[in-house]
Amino acid sequence: MNPLISVIVPIYNVEKYLEKCITSLINQSFTDFELILVDDGSPDSCGEICDNFKEKDNRIKVLHLENGGVCRARNEGMKIATGDFYVFVDSDDWVEKDYLKDFVDNIEDDNTLIIQNCNRDNDEKSETKFFGYENKSFVLKEDFGKLFYQNPHYIPGGYPWNKIYSAKIIKENNLQFDPAIKLADDEKWNFEYLVFVKKLKFVENANYHYIYNPASISNQARPFDRELTRFAFKAEFFDFALKNYQLSKTDKEKVIAEVERHFRINILDRIYKKEVPKEERIARLKEITKLPESNLNLLQSNLKFRKLDYSFLRSKQVAVFDAFKKLRLKFNA
C-alpha cells in the first residue's frame, strides 16, 4: 500500500543543518509517509548523511544527482514519489512533530490546498506564527475576493513548504517546477497549481521553522528580467481569476490594484528610482511591451498620470513614456 504522503527534500551544501532537518521529519507523530532525500550533487558530506539515515529508516529513499538546481531536484523527487500527496521541505529548515499530522487532519479532497502557518527563525529570535493565519477556508470561485480583505499573506503566492499538494493534480496536469526560473520558481509553481484548486484552507498552527537569512540570494533584489518574468506569471493567474471567479466590481478593482502595485513597485520603481542610463531604460521598457496583452491590460489606475503611463506602454510608445516619466520625476523632486 502506498504511503499517504511523500516528503521531498532537495539538498545542497547544507551539512550544518541537514541532520536536524531529517531528524525532525522521521520523528513525526504521523508516520504513514515516505521521505525522499534528493542529494543535488552536494560537494560536502550531505550525501553521506542521507545514506546513513536511509540505513536506519526504511521510509527513506535517497537520490544522488549531479548538481542541477532545486527545481530539477524537486522534479526528480516527484518522479519516484508514491504518495497521494506531496510535501516539500527545504533542507536547512526543520519542522515540529505535528507538521504532517496537521496537514492530514485537514485534508478534504484533492482540490483543497491546505496552507499552514510558519515560524521565521534567525540567529537572534523566532517570529512565531509569522504569516498570522487563522483557521479559515475560502472557496475560490466564490471567495477569492475575500482574500484581499485579509492580511497580505492570504493572497496566493510563494513558498512550497507550508502547503500539501495533490499527486493526482500534479500528474494529471504534468506540473513541474521550472528550472529556467532561477528565483521565485515556487511562486510560478503555486500559481500554476492554483488553477486546478477549488478551495484554500488555512491552518493557524505553525509547525514549520523557516531559517531566515536576509543575506541569502532569495532575499536580494531580483534582476530586471527575472522580476519581469515573475510579474508575468502572477498577472496570468490573476487574469485567470478575473475570468473564472465570481467577483464583485469592488473585488475586481482590488485584484487589478494588486497586480498594478506589484508592477509599479517591483518593476517601474526599480527603473526610475535608481540611476539607470537612458539606453538601458528604453531597453527595459521594450521588454515590458513584449508582455502578453492580457498582462498589460491589467495595468490600470484611477490616477490620471499612471493611466497615461500605462496607455503609452500598451501602445509601445516607450520613448514618449520615458520622457514623460522623467519630466514628472524632475518636477516632483
N, C-alpha and C positions, 0 to 999 in steps of 0.2 A: 504493500500500500504506500502510495506517495505521501511525503510529508505535507502538512498544510502550508508551511511557509519555507521559502528559500531565502536565506540571508546572504547577500552578495557583498563582499568586501574587497574593493580594489586596493592594492598595496604597493607602495613605492617609497623607499628610503625613509621609513618611519620606525626603525628598530627601537627607538626610545619609547614609543607609545604602544607598540603592537601587542605586547603581552597583556597589557591592561585591557585593550580593546577586545581581544579574543576571549580572555577570561570572563569579562563581563557578559559576553554572549553565550558561552557554554554554561554559565550559571543562571540562565533564565528560569523563572518559575514556570513558564510554558515550555514544554520540551519537544513538541512534535514539529521539529524543523530540521533542515539541513543547513550547514554553514559552508559556503563556498568562498575560499580564500584565493584571490587571484593575485599571484606574485607577478607584477608587471616589470619583470627584469630588474628588480631592485638590486643595486650594487652593494648593499650592506648585508646584514645577516637575516633579513626578513624571510627569505626563502627557507632557511634552516629552521627558523622559529615556527613557520607554518607546518613544516613536515613533522616537527616534534609534537605539535598539538594534534596533528592527524593521527599519530600513533596511539594517542591516549583516548581519542573520542571518535567512534565510528560514524558520527553525524557529519564529520568534517570531510570536505573534498578540497584538494589543492590543485590549482592550475599554475604552472610555471610558464610564463610567456617571455618573449623578447619585448623590450620596452616599446609600447605603442600608445601610451596615454590612458587617462582614466576612462574616457568614453569607450574605447575598444575593450578595456579590461572589464567594464560592466557588461558590455555586449557579449563577450566570451563567457562570462559567468552565467548569463541568461541562457546561453546555448545548452549548458549542461544542467540547468536547474530543472527540478521535477516537481516543485511545489505548486500549489494552487494560487498562491500569492507570493509576490516578491517584495523584499525589504532591502534597501541599500544602506550600508553603514560606512562611513569614512574611517580609515584605519588609524587616524590619530585622535579619534574621539572614543567615547565609551558610553555604555548605557546601564541604566539601573535594572534590577531583576524583573520588573514588571513591564518592561518595554514591549515585548512581544505579546504578553497577556492582554495589555490594554488595547492593542490592535485587534486581537482575536475577539475580545469581549464586545467589540463594536462592529464587527463585520456583519453586514446585512445581505449584500449580494455583490456581484461583480461590478455593478455600475455605480457603487458608492465609494468615493475616495475618502479614506479616513486620514485625518491630519492631526498629529499630536503637537502639543506644546514642547518647548525645549528649554534647557539651561545653557546660557552662554558663559563659558569659563575662560579666564585668563590667569596670569600668574598672581594677580592681586586679589581677585574676587570672583564670585559666581553670581551671575544675574539670573535668578530663578524665575521660572515661568516667563521667559523672555518675550514670547510673542503675545502674551496677555490673552490667550484664548479662554472662552467659556465653553461649556458643553452645549454646543448649538449645531443645528443641521440646516442646510439650505438646499432645496430642490432647485437646480439651476434654471430650469425653464421658467419657473415662477418667481424665484427668489434672488436671481443674480443681482438685481439692482440693490437688494438689501445689503450686500457685501460692502457697498460703498458708504454705508452708514456706520460700519464697524470701524475698528482701528485699521491702519493700512495693511497689517499683516494678514487680514482676512481676504484681501484681494489675491487671487491665484498668481503664483509666480515661481520663484526659485526653491531650492533645497529638495533633494530626493530622499533625505534620510529621516524626515519626520512624517513620511507617508507610506502606505502599503498599497501595492499595485496588483491588479488582477492579471494573472498569467494569461487568462483567456483573451482579454482585451489586447494585450501585447502581442500575442501570437496571431490572432485573427487579423490584426491590422499592421503586422510586421513593423512594430515600433522599435526604434533603436536610438541610443544616444548618438549624436552626430559628431564624429571625430574631427570634422572640419571646424567646429566651433570650439575655439580654444578657451574662451571664458564665457560663462553664463550658459553652458551646454545644458545644465539642469533646468533652466528656465524654458529653453526650447523643448526639451523632453516633456516637461509638465504641461505646457500649452498644447502640445500635440496630443498628449494623453487626455486632457480635459475635454476635447471634442467628443470623446466617447463616454463621458461620465454624466450621470443624471443627478447625482446628489453629492454634496460635500458635507462631511461630518467632522466637526472639530472636537478634540478631546483636551480638556484643560490640564490633565496630568502631564508633568514634564519629566520624562524618563531619559531623554537623550541629552548628553553633555557634549555640546559643540565647543571645541577648543578654539577660541577666537584669537587670531594673530593679526593685528592691524597692519603688519608689515608684509603679510603674505600676498602673493600675486593676485588672488581673487579679490582682495580688498583694496587694490590700487585702481587708479583711473584707467579705464579701458581705452585702447587706441580707437581712433575715429571709426575705422572700418568695422571693428568688432561691435562698437556701440550702435552703429547704423544697422548691422545685422540683428542685433538684439531688439532694436525698435521694430524692425520689420516683422519678426515672428510674434512679438507682442501685439502689434497692430492687427496682424492676420487673425489672431484668436479673438480680439475684441470686435473685429468686424463680423466674425462668425457669431459672436454673442448677440450683436445688434440685430442680426438677421434671423436668429433661431430662438431667442429667448423672449418671453413676454415682459416688455419693459415700458414703463410709463414715459411720458415725454421728459419728465424731470430725471428719471433714471438714465435715459439715453444721453441726456446732457452730461450727467456725471461720468458715464463711461467715456464719452468723447473727451471730456475735460481731463480725464486721467491719461489718455493717450497723448493729448496735446501737451500736458505738463511734462510727461516723460520726454517727449521730443525736444521741448524748449530747454529743459534743464540739462539733459544728457547729451544733446547734440548741438543745438544752436548756441547755448551759453559757452560751450567749450570751443566754439569757433570765434565768438565775438567778445568774450570776456578774457581772452588771452591774446597775446601779441602774435597772431597768426598772419603771415605775409599774404598779400592780396592774391598772388597766384595760387597759393595753397587754399585760400578761402574759396576761390572760384572753382577749383577742382573738387573740393568737398561738396559745394552746392550742386555741381553737376551730378555727383554721385547720388545725392538726395533725390534729384529729379528722375533718377532711374528706378526709384521705388515703384511698386505696383500702384496703379491708380487708386485702388481701394485703400491703400495705406495713406496716400496723400489726401484723399477725401476726408479722412478723419482729423486732419489738421484744421480745426475750426476754432473761432474765438469771437466773443462779442465785442472785444476791444478793436477799434477801427484800424489801428496801425498793425496789429497782429493779423487781422483779417486780410489786410492788404499784402502783408508779407507772404502769407500762405497762397494768395492768389498768384503772386509772382512765381512762387515755386511750382505751383501746378501748371503754369503756362511756360515753365522752363526759362523765364527771364532772369537768369542768375545774376547778370551784370547789374540790372536795374535793382534787383533785391539787395545786392551787396552795397551799392551806392546809397540806396535809401536807408538801409540799416546803419551804415557808418555815419551818415548825416545825423540821424536821430541820436545815436550814441554821443556824437560830438556836442550836440546842444543839451543833452541830458547830463553831461559830465559835471 
